[in-house]
């Protein structure tokens, strides 16, 4: 007769306790840690659901310390969190990065190292939305810069580190000066290929009535054979051409 110890599924053990609101999330985490210390079998679907619920509970209560421990545990045992849980974690993790912006690079590297529990790529787009909407504009830009230059991260972020989403959020919250700063960054040559970025830069110059700069952007893109198929882009170019014609008396207008 085998004397091998059989560890029950989490669903058969502490799963009910994980749904018990009278038990603190810290205590629940201790229970999960104890369970996994027994070298259990591969978790079943009930286990996965229960662990995601616990992680959501920790995030909802702003207990980031416990949430990070939980993700560490899930990553070790190759347990993926559900999509809703990952979305919530990404937003809360963005706030966590904002608390210590000098550690953004290490913080994102941690995310990559724990991708088995989260997602294969860093959801920087969701992080930009969270950060800019909460006024952490400089942190959002720093996050983008880190993603562009840190070799540990470049394989785990979208093309150009989702700069179109960052610019969209900056534009939505009227942070056009920040958009213009991106146009002067060391990555500017890479960014002009993004139509939304180029149009937003022109929008910023137009708001400042620097119409000659609008035309410079248009000329730069034309020289690169970049065609921006955007009504707003065309309107900005036309507006700048009309302004410069009135100012200089020289027509630069193309057929409308």
Secondary structure by P-SEA (a helix, b strand, c coil): ccccccccccccccccccccccccaaaaaaaaaaaaaaccccccaaaaaaaaaaaaaaaaacaaaaaaaaaaaaaaacccccaaaaaaaaaaaaaaaaacccaaaaaaaaaaaaccccccccaaaaaaaaaaaacaaaaaaaaaaaaacccccccccccccaaaaaaaaaaaacaaaaaaaaaaccccccccccaaaaaaaaaaaaaacaaaaaaaaaaaaaaaccccccaaaaaaaaaaaaaaaaaccccccccc
